[in-house]
Structure formats: C-alpha cells, structure tokens
Amino acid sequence: YQDDIAELNEIAKHRPRSTLVLGIAQENRQIRELQQENRELQAALEEHQSALELIMQKYREHTVKLIQSYPLEKVDSFPYLGSILDETGETDVDVKARMQKQGLPSYSFNSK
C-alpha cells in the first residue's frame, strides 16, 4: 500500500495540477452516472418484483378456483387401503408380517 501511495505521489509531482483536476472531475462524472444507473436498475427490479408478486397472487387465486370447481367424489372405502388395513384400523396381519420381516415398523390408523 505504501509503495502505491509513493508511486502515485511521484506521478502527481510530474503531472500538471489541471490534468489531475480534470481526471478527478471525469471520475466524479462517471461515479454519478453509475449511481444514476444503479437507481434506475433498483427501480426496475422493484417494479419487476411487484409484477411477479401480482402474477403469483393471481395464479394462486386461479388455482384455488380451479380446484374448487371440481367436486370431490365421496367414497365409502378405499380398495387398496382395505387390503392393507383391517376393520379396526390396524395393519393387516399379512402386511404386518412382511413389514416386520423387512425391519419396518407397522402403523395403526385407528382413531381411538
């Protein structure tokens, strides 16, 4: 760091002051332009984010309406579950034996 400072000081001694002032003014202009561009990009990003939030809200509302438009069919039994569970909500004996053979826990779906 000290070497860089010394080098810059040496260069500054050999350059006219007006050249340094012009260089600094140009850098300041570029910084202001970049700051303005950053503000514009931030505004655009916020606008896009708001638009995306609105789109997602409309999508969720539409999905809920679509799901609600299809009536659910009430069924008295589930054939596949009937082959796994017995009348009490316990795992069927044959299924339980196969699960234990595999080292898996059996479950109760009894609502007691």
C-alpha positions in Angstrom: 0.0 0.0 0.0 2.8 2.4 0.9 4.5 1.7 -2.4 1.3 2.5 -4.3 1.0 5.8 -2.4 4.6 6.7 -3.1 4.2 5.9 -6.8 1.0 8.0 -7.1 2.7 10.9 -5.3 5.7 10.6 -7.7 3.3 10.7 -10.7 1.4 13.6 -9.2 4.6 15.6 -9.0 5.2 15.3 -12.7 1.7 15.9 -13.9 0.2 19.4 -14.0 -2.5 20.2 -11.4 -5.1 20.9 -14.1 -4.7 17.4 -15.6 -5.3 15.9 -12.1 -8.4 18.1 -11.6 -9.8 17.1 -15.0 -9.2 13.4 -14.2 -10.9 13.8 -10.8 -13.8 15.6 -12.5 -14.2 12.9 -15.1 -14.2 10.2 -12.4 -16.8 12.1 -10.4 -19.0 12.3 -13.6 -18.6 8.5 -14.1 -19.5 7.8 -10.5 -22.6 10.0 -10.7 -23.6 8.2 -13.9 -23.1 4.8 -12.3 -25.1 5.9 -9.2 -28.0 7.1 -11.5 -27.8 3.8 -13.4 -28.0 1.9 -10.1 -31.0 3.9 -9.0 -32.8 3.1 -12.3 -31.9 -0.6 -12.1 -33.2 -0.7 -8.5 -36.4 0.8 -9.6 -36.8 -1.6 -12.5 -36.0 -4.5 -10.1 -38.7 -3.4 -7.6 -41.2 -3.0 -10.5 -40.5 -6.5 -11.8 -40.7 -7.9 -8.3 -44.1 -6.2 -7.8 -45.3 -7.6 -11.1 -44.1 -11.1 -10.2 -45.9 -10.9 -6.8 -49.1 -9.9 -8.6 -48.8 -12.7 -11.1 -48.2 -15.2 -8.3 -51.2 -13.9 -6.4 -53.4 -14.2 -9.4 -52.0 -17.7 -10.1 -52.8 -18.9 -6.6 -56.3 -17.4 -6.8 -56.9 -19.1 -10.1 -55.6 -22.4 -8.8 -57.9 -22.3 -5.8 -60.9 -21.5 -8.0 -59.9 -24.3 -10.4 -59.6 -26.9 -7.6 -62.9 -25.7 -6.0 -64.6 -26.1 -9.4 -64.0 -29.9 -9.4 -66.4 -31.6 -7.0 -64.8 -34.3 -4.8 -66.4 -37.7 -5.1 -67.4 -39.2 -1.7 -66.3 -42.8 -1.4 -67.2 -45.3 1.3 -64.0 -47.3 1.0 -60.5 -47.4 -0.4 -59.9 -50.8 -2.0 -56.2 -50.6 -1.8 -56.2 -49.4 1.8 -58.7 -52.2 2.6 -56.1 -54.8 1.6 -53.6 -53.2 4.0 -55.7 -52.3 7.0 -58.1 -54.4 8.9 -61.5 -53.3 10.2 -60.0 -51.8 13.4 -57.6 -49.6 11.5 -54.6 -51.9 12.4 -52.2 -53.1 9.7 -53.3 -56.4 8.2 -51.6 -59.4 9.7 -50.0 -60.5 6.4 -48.8 -57.0 5.7 -47.6 -56.5 9.2 -45.6 -59.8 9.0 -44.0 -58.6 5.7 -43.1 -55.3 7.2 -41.5 -56.9 10.3 -39.6 -59.2 8.1 -38.1 -56.1 6.3 -37.5 -54.4 9.7 -40.1 -51.8 9.1 -42.5 -50.5 11.9 -46.2 -51.2 11.5 -48.7 -48.4 11.9 -52.1 -48.1 13.4 -54.7 -45.8 11.7 -57.1 -46.4 14.5 -58.8 -43.1 15.6 -59.2 -44.1 19.3 
